[in-house]
Amino acid sequence: MIRPANAFAPSLLLTALLAGCAGSPDKPEEPADTTPDTEVQTPAQVQAFMLRGQVVLSADNRYIQPCNSQQQYWLTLPDKNLPAADALASRYGQPPLYGEFIGYLEPAADEGREADFDARFVVKQLNLLSAEVADGCQQRPQTTRAFGNEPFWMAEVQADRISLTQPGQATEQQAITSRDIRSGHQVYQGTDSKLTMNQAQCNDTMSDSLYGWQSTLSWKGRKYQGCATLGARDVTLTWSGTYQGTTYLGEKPTLTTTLELKPDHSAVTRYTYPSGEPGLQERGFWQQAGEGKVKVTMAQYQGRRLISERVFVRDGEQLSANEETINGETYFLGDSGLTLRKQPAPQ
């Protein structure tokens, strides 16, 4: 609940900007009675996350549709993965591929085919692209795994243990005694084993899949080589949910703001008025922006392109933002900022 002395309605500012009559942005002021834990600071960059979904790669379209969602994001793959990814897609024609990628979202271009999308997903690292895992979205996200053929073997990392599975043999397990996790390089040391994973494109010789890691496993004196994938769970989904707050002028409610952060990383902001005036809506996306912060980017306002960004700080079940950047200009969100409280999940 918000009770600023001078109530600020974010939607009114957007309306003014679209009409071309907005004034100069206010110079941000230091909010009163804040602590380092709640003071909003714009992060240098957002946190990359794992996105799973159906992938279409063709001459006209390049997008990913997240699992269990109708949302679609334009897809930008690293140059090093493009030839193999396009070759895989061309062999299988129209049916979507299944993909797992680590990356981040940014506003889509405002021209060309990409302009039909709210955002583009920029892939920093390919984890898996497959024509064989047609039901990938119906499966639970996999854990970190390494595997190979001739003979077949699979090592799986789970919590504090690593296991080895081979046909016709009982699954073996060892405790993980140490880990070395760095960018592009991971090592899991067991009591009598060592799994090394390096970020590099890898092709399984017996499947139509493209992997993002190469692996070497040493197990009780035996050595194996193959491909690998990281665990595919999106660890940032604790932000998803519906948040709401009401702005007051004195004791009179003037505006209710509802922010929905969906599991597919899309976001919707709705503004409703108790007076019965028509409500307003923004559409965009969200992603974690450091410890305890989430960045919400809106790309469409009432069906028109307009880029606005807010960085919210989480305090328990509450999100707070003190400023908003609209088309590159930063505006102060009033004396008390914008505060939204997480709503109970529907039963």
VOSELO-221666 format. One record per residue (C-alpha): x, y, z; residue number from 0; residue in three letters. Coordinates in Angstrom, 3 decimals, always signed. Layout:
BEGIN
X:Y:Z:NUM:ALA
...
END
This chain:
BEGIN
+0.000:+0.000:+0.000:0:MET
+1.400:+3.413:-0.987:1:ILE
+0.476:+6.678:+0.727:2:ARG
+2.782:+9.377:-0.684:3:PRO
+2.105:+13.012:+0.040:4:ALA
+2.085:+13.652:-3.706:5:ASN
+0.710:+10.526:-5.342:6:ALA
+2.498:+9.617:-8.558:7:PHE
+0.751:+7.602:-11.262:8:ALA
+3.329:+5.958:-13.568:9:PRO
+0.719:+5.384:-16.262:10:SER
+0.013:+9.112:-16.483:11:LEU
+3.670:+9.785:-17.236:12:LEU
+3.620:+7.188:-20.011:13:LEU
+0.472:+8.724:-21.455:14:THR
+2.145:+12.109:-21.536:15:ALA
+5.231:+10.720:-23.234:16:LEU
+3.188:+9.022:-25.925:17:LEU
+1.332:+12.250:-26.523:18:ALA
+4.640:+14.079:-26.898:19:GLY
+3.991:+16.495:-24.044:20:CYS
+6.203:+15.167:-21.244:21:ALA
+8.525:+17.607:-19.540:22:GLY
+12.155:+17.138:-18.589:23:SER
+12.893:+14.266:-16.223:24:PRO
+13.174:+15.123:-12.562:25:ASP
+16.606:+14.847:-11.035:26:LYS
+16.566:+11.793:-8.753:27:PRO
+16.656:+12.627:-5.052:28:GLU
+17.979:+10.558:-2.195:29:GLU
+14.956:+8.788:-0.677:30:PRO
+14.535:+9.403:+3.024:31:ALA
+14.941:+6.737:+5.682:32:ASP
+16.525:+4.128:+3.432:33:THR
+19.224:+1.622:+4.212:34:THR
+21.857:+0.030:+1.942:35:PRO
+19.640:-3.069:+1.823:36:ASP
+16.682:-1.258:+0.237:37:THR
+18.297:+1.533:-1.771:38:GLU
+17.847:+0.851:-5.478:39:VAL
+21.025:+0.880:-7.523:40:GLN
+20.985:+0.165:-11.238:41:THR
+22.973:-3.050:-11.766:42:PRO
+25.725:-3.211:-14.360:43:ALA
+24.018:-6.188:-16.000:44:GLN
+21.239:-8.704:-15.482:45:VAL
+21.836:-12.289:-14.436:46:GLN
+21.810:-14.859:-17.226:47:ALA
+19.276:-17.658:-16.745:48:PHE
+18.361:-21.029:-18.246:49:MET
+15.488:-20.963:-20.743:50:LEU
+13.932:-24.197:-22.049:51:ARG
+11.467:-24.448:-24.904:52:GLY
+10.543:-25.265:-28.469:53:GLN
+12.835:-23.707:-31.045:54:VAL
+12.112:-22.710:-34.640:55:VAL
+15.063:-21.898:-36.906:56:LEU
+14.192:-21.031:-40.493:57:SER
+14.909:-18.408:-43.117:58:ALA
+12.008:-16.256:-41.872:59:ASP
+11.805:-17.090:-38.182:60:ASN
+14.247:-17.656:-35.340:61:ARG
+12.476:-17.895:-32.013:62:TYR
+12.021:-19.888:-28.834:63:ILE
+8.664:-20.597:-27.208:64:GLN
+9.293:-21.335:-23.511:65:PRO
+7.948:-24.581:-22.102:66:CYS
+4.294:-24.448:-21.002:67:ASN
+3.826:-20.983:-22.511:68:SER
+2.401:-19.242:-25.565:69:GLN
+5.033:-16.496:-25.297:70:GLN
+7.685:-16.315:-28.012:71:GLN
+11.075:-14.572:-28.010:72:TYR
+13.277:-13.837:-30.989:73:TRP
+16.378:-16.010:-30.649:74:LEU
+19.959:-14.828:-31.158:75:THR
+22.495:-17.668:-31.162:76:LEU
+26.288:-17.293:-30.878:77:PRO
+28.051:-17.294:-34.245:78:ASP
+30.016:-20.408:-33.280:79:LYS
+26.777:-22.422:-32.905:80:ASN
+24.907:-21.105:-35.957:81:LEU
+26.183:-23.500:-38.675:82:PRO
+25.502:-26.660:-36.664:83:ALA
+22.155:-25.372:-35.346:84:ALA
+20.933:-24.376:-38.805:85:ASP
+22.085:-27.700:-40.261:86:ALA
+20.184:-29.585:-37.557:87:LEU
+17.027:-27.550:-38.182:88:ALA
+17.218:-27.947:-41.960:89:SER
+17.404:-31.740:-41.679:90:ARG
+14.125:-31.858:-39.769:91:TYR
+12.127:-29.140:-41.521:92:GLY
+9.086:-27.671:-39.801:93:GLN
+8.770:-29.575:-36.474:94:PRO
+10.221:-27.432:-33.668:95:PRO
+13.427:-28.513:-31.995:96:LEU
+13.824:-28.708:-28.236:97:TYR
+16.345:-26.271:-26.795:98:GLY
+18.010:-25.285:-23.538:99:GLU
+19.995:-22.048:-23.493:100:PHE
+21.666:-19.772:-20.966:101:ILE
+21.263:-16.099:-21.788:102:GLY
+19.320:-12.921:-21.159:103:TYR
+16.465:-10.856:-22.578:104:LEU
+16.615:-7.432:-24.191:105:GLU
+14.123:-5.373:-26.230:106:PRO
+13.669:-6.653:-29.777:107:ALA
+14.641:-4.542:-32.768:108:ALA
+11.960:-2.124:-33.941:109:ASP
+12.173:-3.149:-37.596:110:GLU
+12.235:-6.327:-39.645:111:GLY
+10.777:-9.676:-38.617:112:ARG
+12.136:-9.254:-35.099:113:GLU
+9.843:-6.260:-34.536:114:ALA
+6.897:-8.669:-34.149:115:ASP
+8.357:-9.846:-30.822:116:PHE
+8.450:-8.060:-27.458:117:ASP
+12.002:-9.223:-26.747:118:ALA
+14.975:-11.145:-28.053:119:ARG
+16.688:-13.859:-26.052:120:PHE
+20.444:-13.478:-26.454:121:VAL
+22.135:-16.846:-25.982:122:VAL
+25.434:-16.739:-24.128:123:LYS
+25.760:-20.499:-23.999:124:GLN
+23.995:-23.365:-25.742:125:LEU
+23.205:-26.227:-23.376:126:ASN
+21.176:-28.515:-25.651:127:LEU
+19.496:-28.342:-29.056:128:LEU
+17.815:-31.556:-30.145:129:SER
+15.538:-32.948:-32.836:130:ALA
+15.028:-36.128:-30.817:131:GLU
+13.689:-34.832:-27.498:132:VAL
+10.236:-33.985:-28.847:133:ALA
+8.703:-34.176:-25.371:134:ASP
+11.466:-32.178:-23.686:135:GLY
+9.012:-29.657:-22.266:136:CYS
+6.972:-32.455:-20.688:137:GLN
+10.030:-33.730:-18.831:138:GLN
+11.402:-32.301:-15.610:139:ARG
+14.581:-30.222:-15.999:140:PRO
+17.586:-32.539:-16.032:141:GLN
+20.485:-32.376:-13.597:142:THR
+24.097:-31.898:-14.715:143:THR
+25.036:-34.921:-16.826:144:ARG
+27.917:-36.257:-18.917:145:ALA
+27.533:-39.123:-21.382:146:PHE
+29.062:-40.945:-24.316:147:GLY
+28.795:-43.953:-26.604:148:ASN
+30.784:-47.010:-27.659:149:GLU
+30.226:-48.131:-24.967:150:PRO
+27.314:-46.098:-23.610:151:PHE
+27.902:-44.412:-20.246:152:TRP
+26.253:-41.618:-18.262:153:MET
+27.495:-39.760:-15.205:154:ALA
+25.045:-37.647:-13.217:155:GLU
+25.788:-35.013:-10.576:156:VAL
+23.201:-34.845:-7.794:157:GLN
+23.766:-32.800:-4.641:158:ALA
+26.899:-34.253:-3.017:159:ASP
+27.187:-37.421:-5.116:160:ARG
+28.144:-38.467:-8.626:161:ILE
+26.808:-41.650:-10.218:162:SER
+27.856:-43.750:-13.215:163:LEU
+25.342:-45.779:-15.229:164:THR
+26.243:-48.359:-17.890:165:GLN
+24.065:-50.993:-19.609:166:PRO
+23.985:-54.348:-17.851:167:GLY
+25.750:-53.017:-14.763:168:GLN
+24.537:-51.751:-11.421:169:ALA
+24.675:-47.967:-11.023:170:THR
+27.744:-46.908:-9.057:171:GLU
+27.952:-43.856:-6.811:172:GLN
+30.729:-41.859:-5.203:173:GLN
+30.751:-38.909:-2.841:174:ALA
+31.914:-35.602:-4.335:175:ILE
+34.955:-34.489:-2.347:176:THR
+35.608:-31.173:-4.141:177:SER
+34.301:-28.952:-6.936:178:ARG
+35.977:-26.416:-9.195:179:ASP
+33.285:-24.314:-10.883:180:ILE
+34.499:-21.559:-13.189:181:ARG
+33.214:-19.904:-16.339:182:SER
+33.422:-22.494:-19.110:183:GLY
+35.053:-25.123:-16.906:184:HIS
+33.720:-27.469:-14.214:185:GLN
+35.456:-30.262:-12.302:186:VAL
+33.804:-32.687:-9.859:187:TYR
+36.293:-34.756:-7.862:188:GLN
+35.009:-37.971:-6.288:189:GLY
+36.619:-40.460:-3.925:190:THR
+37.979:-42.389:-6.927:191:ASP
+36.658:-40.400:-9.868:192:SER
+37.004:-37.087:-11.665:193:LYS
+34.501:-35.509:-14.048:194:LEU
+35.843:-32.616:-16.129:195:THR
+33.527:-30.504:-18.288:196:MET
+34.665:-27.797:-20.705:197:ASN
+32.388:-25.444:-22.591:198:GLN
+32.689:-26.422:-26.257:199:ALA
+30.275:-27.565:-28.940:200:GLN
+29.801:-31.330:-28.878:201:CYS
+27.930:-33.770:-31.118:202:ASN
+26.754:-37.163:-29.971:203:ASP
+27.699:-39.624:-32.729:204:THR
+24.474:-41.601:-32.249:205:MET
+21.873:-38.830:-31.980:206:SER
+20.691:-35.685:-33.744:207:ASP
+21.512:-33.376:-30.860:208:SER
+23.913:-30.528:-30.276:209:LEU
+25.429:-30.050:-26.814:210:TYR
+27.280:-27.157:-25.230:211:GLY
+29.891:-29.077:-23.234:212:TRP
+32.583:-31.704:-23.787:213:GLN
+33.394:-34.094:-20.946:214:SER
+36.048:-36.481:-19.681:215:THR
+35.371:-38.951:-16.880:216:LEU
+37.934:-40.923:-14.921:217:SER
+36.277:-43.650:-12.814:218:TRP
+38.261:-46.215:-10.837:219:LYS
+41.049:-46.154:-13.392:220:GLY
+38.751:-46.292:-16.431:221:ARG
+38.475:-43.277:-18.754:222:LYS
+35.484:-42.090:-20.784:223:TYR
+34.956:-39.180:-23.174:224:GLN
+31.743:-37.613:-24.418:225:GLY
+29.408:-34.633:-24.216:226:CYS
+27.645:-32.980:-21.275:227:ALA
+24.835:-30.627:-20.294:228:THR
+24.355:-28.441:-17.244:229:LEU
+21.353:-28.749:-14.967:230:GLY
+18.448:-27.109:-16.805:231:ALA
+16.525:-25.592:-13.894:232:ARG
+15.898:-21.832:-13.941:233:ASP
+17.023:-20.808:-10.449:234:VAL
+15.533:-17.293:-10.782:235:THR
+11.885:-18.410:-10.834:236:LEU
+11.405:-17.528:-7.167:237:THR
+10.531:-14.040:-8.480:238:TRP
+7.505:-15.238:-10.451:239:SER
+4.098:-14.290:-9.094:240:GLY
+1.623:-11.406:-8.923:241:THR
+2.431:-8.207:-7.016:242:TYR
+0.022:-5.373:-6.269:243:GLN
-0.058:-1.965:-4.619:244:GLY
-2.512:+0.926:-4.301:245:THR
-1.591:+4.604:-4.460:246:THR
-3.485:+6.983:-2.165:247:TYR
-4.022:+10.728:-2.178:248:LEU
-4.673:+11.358:+1.473:249:GLY
-7.120:+8.589:+2.390:250:GLU
-8.507:+8.266:-1.115:251:LYS
-7.278:+5.426:-3.374:252:PRO
-6.338:+6.781:-6.794:253:THR
-4.564:+3.954:-8.637:254:LEU
-3.951:+0.218:-8.253:255:THR
-0.841:-1.207:-9.931:256:THR
-0.677:-4.959:-10.576:257:THR
+2.559:-6.524:-11.803:258:LEU
+2.572:-10.116:-13.024:259:GLU
+5.964:-11.828:-13.397:260:LEU
+5.313:-15.058:-15.280:261:LYS
+7.450:-18.237:-15.234:262:PRO
+8.239:-17.733:-18.949:263:ASP
+9.891:-14.390:-17.988:264:HIS
+7.181:-12.299:-19.618:265:SER
+5.701:-9.489:-17.526:266:ALA
+2.441:-7.544:-17.555:267:VAL
+1.681:-4.345:-15.639:268:THR
-1.952:-3.273:-15.271:269:ARG
-3.169:+0.069:-13.943:270:TYR
-6.764:+0.265:-12.714:271:THR
-8.683:+3.218:-11.305:272:TYR
-11.365:+3.040:-8.578:273:PRO
-13.174:+5.867:-10.371:274:SER
-14.088:+3.476:-13.170:275:GLY
-11.850:+5.056:-15.817:276:GLU
-10.539:+2.628:-18.463:277:PRO
-7.514:+0.704:-17.246:278:GLY
-4.089:+0.715:-18.894:279:LEU
-1.676:-2.125:-19.640:280:GLN
+2.037:-2.601:-20.366:281:GLU
+3.685:-5.770:-21.654:282:ARG
+7.322:-6.826:-21.459:283:GLY
+9.715:-9.121:-19.600:284:PHE
+11.630:-9.574:-16.345:285:TRP
+14.958:-11.001:-15.168:286:GLN
+17.035:-11.048:-12.005:287:GLN
+19.431:-8.129:-11.660:288:ALA
+21.732:-9.181:-8.860:289:GLY
+21.122:-10.315:-5.314:290:GLU
+17.643:-9.300:-4.162:291:GLY
+16.839:-7.261:-7.286:292:LYS
+14.669:-7.823:-10.333:293:VAL
+14.658:-5.740:-13.503:294:LYS
+11.286:-5.330:-15.205:295:VAL
+11.359:-4.040:-18.780:296:THR
+8.155:-3.040:-20.529:297:MET
+8.250:-3.027:-24.332:298:ALA
+4.617:-2.292:-25.223:299:GLN
+2.310:+0.314:-23.697:300:TYR
-1.326:+0.054:-24.783:301:GLN
-0.143:-1.815:-27.887:302:GLY
+2.475:+0.795:-28.818:303:ARG
+6.237:+0.349:-28.567:304:ARG
+7.745:+2.162:-25.593:305:LEU
+10.697:+0.898:-23.537:306:ILE
+10.477:+1.462:-19.785:307:SER
+12.597:-0.118:-17.060:308:GLU
+12.249:-0.425:-13.303:309:ARG
+14.626:-2.176:-10.929:310:VAL
+12.769:-3.489:-7.884:311:PHE
+14.357:-4.467:-4.582:312:VAL
+12.808:-7.368:-2.693:313:ARG
+12.133:-7.155:+1.026:314:ASP
+10.305:-10.293:+2.089:315:GLY
+7.095:-10.421:+0.024:316:GLU
+7.396:-6.791:-1.060:317:GLN
+8.949:-5.148:-4.146:318:LEU
+9.980:-1.486:-4.169:319:SER
+11.282:+0.841:-6.900:320:ALA
+12.234:+4.515:-6.622:321:ASN
+12.756:+5.429:-10.266:322:GLU
+11.866:+4.442:-13.804:323:GLU
+13.785:+4.829:-17.057:324:THR
+11.633:+5.494:-20.127:325:ILE
+13.255:+5.573:-23.559:326:ASN
+16.597:+6.394:-21.918:327:GLY
+15.349:+9.132:-19.559:328:GLU
+15.172:+8.492:-15.797:329:THR
+12.221:+9.711:-13.722:330:TYR
+11.801:+9.824:-9.941:331:PHE
+8.770:+7.853:-8.707:332:LEU
+7.662:+10.299:-6.031:333:GLY
+8.604:+10.580:-2.373:334:ASP
+7.601:+7.021:-1.478:335:SER
+8.365:+5.321:-4.777:336:GLY
+6.346:+2.354:-5.982:337:LEU
+5.749:-0.521:-3.566:338:THR
+4.011:-3.764:-4.513:339:LEU
+3.194:-6.751:-2.308:340:ARG
+3.140:-10.347:-3.523:341:LYS
-0.373:-11.756:-3.735:342:GLN
-1.384:-15.273:-2.652:343:PRO
-1.296:-17.801:-5.480:344:ALA
-4.752:-18.740:-6.837:345:PRO
-6.162:-21.899:-5.301:346:GLN
END
